[in-house]
Amino acid sequence: MLSNAIFPLLILFMIGLVFMSSRQRKKQQSQQESLQQSLAVGDVVVMTSGISGTIVDVDDERTIDVEIAPDVITTWLRAAVREKLVADLDAEHEALDADDRVLGESPVSTTESTPAVTTEQPEDARSTGSDGISSPRSS
């Protein structure tokens, strides 16, 4: 009796997993398509191979030209773009600007310098410590 009820529940569970998996795959595919359509000149992108560069031409609907080093331009399929980094950098700059407005100044000051630390000690300080015990070097 119990085994008769478990089998239909397992079938329903498997159908539910397949349905949820297909929804997630469709969502990821639509995000990837919107990313590929939003590419513009000047965007910094990372390709599926791990190479990053700046987009210099997007005239073709299937390919983009990416500058991966100064004066080194390569042509890639739009589908090879894994992620766009410009939006991430803009968000970081906006967050830093918001912090500057709250604090009134930049959190890192470029005008401050670290004072130099001197490690030289007088001769008599080398032979005995502050508690009067002589160091091994004093012999």
N, C-alpha and C positions, 0 to 999 in steps of 0.2 A: 504494500500500500504506500509506504513512504518512498520507495524507489520510483513509483509511478509519478509522484509529485516533483521529485528532484530533477528528472530528465527534462521536462518542459521548462523548468526554471533555469537550468543550464543553457538550454537553447536560447531562451530570452536574454540571458546574460551575455552570451556570445554575440548575438545580434546587436545588443546595446554597445558592446566594445567596438564592433566593426563600424557602427554608425558614428560613435564619438571620434574614432580614428579618422574617418573620412572627413568629418567636419573640421578637425584640426589641420589636416593636410590641405583642405581647400582654403582655410584661413591663411596658412603660411604661403600658399601659392599666390593668393591675392596680394599679400604684403610684398612679396618679391616682385610681382608685376608692377605694383605702384611705385616701388623703389626704382625699377628700371625706367619707368616713364618719367620720373621726376629728376633724372640726371640732367645736370646743366654744366656748362663750361665753368671751370673754376672749382668744382666740387672735388674733394679729396676722397678717393674710394679705395677699398681693399678688394682685390680680386679673389676668386676661389682658390687660386694657387698661392695666395699669401702676399703677392706683390701689391704694393700700394703706389699710388700716383695721383696726379692731378689731371682732370679731364680737360682737353684742349679743343675737342671738336665732337659735336653730337648731331651732325647733319644727317647721317644715315639712320634709318629707323631700326636697323639690326645691329649696327656696330658703333663703337665709340673709339676715339683716339685718346690715349692716356700717355702723359709725360711721366716716365718712371725715374728719370734722371735729367739733369740739364741737357737739353738738345737731344734727348733720346725719346722718341715718340713711337709708341706701338699701337696697333689696332686690335681691339678685343670685341667679342660678342657682348651685347648688353647683358645676356644671361650669365656671363662670367663674373659679374659684380656681386660680391657677397654683402658688403655694407658700405654705407656712405658715412664718412667721418666728419664732414663739415658741420652737420647738424649737431653732432656731439661736441665739437669744439665751440660752436656758437653758444650752446647751452652752458658750457663751462665758463665762457667769458661773461655771459649774462649773470651767472651765479656769483662770479668774482666781483662784477660791477655792483650787484646788489649788496654784497658784503662790504664793499668800499663805501657805499652810501650809508649803510648802517653804522659802520665804525668811524666814518669820516676820513679815513686815510687807508692807504694800502696796508695789508697785513705784513708785508715784507718790505722793509725799507732798504733801498739800495745805497743810501748815503752813510749808513752806520758801518763801522768797521770793527772787527774783533781785535781786542787788545792783545799784544804779544805777551807770551808767558815766558819768563826767564827761568831757567833751571839751574843757573850757577849759584853755588853757595860759597861762603867764605871758607878758607882752609880749616879753621878750627871747627866749623860746623860739620865738615865732612868726617872728621875723626871721631867726634862724639855726637850722639843723637841728642834730642831735646831732653831726654831723661838722664843724660850723663853716661850712658853705656857706649863704649867705643865700638866702632864698626869694624868688620874684618879687614877693611882697607887700611886701617891705621897702623897695622903692624909693620 
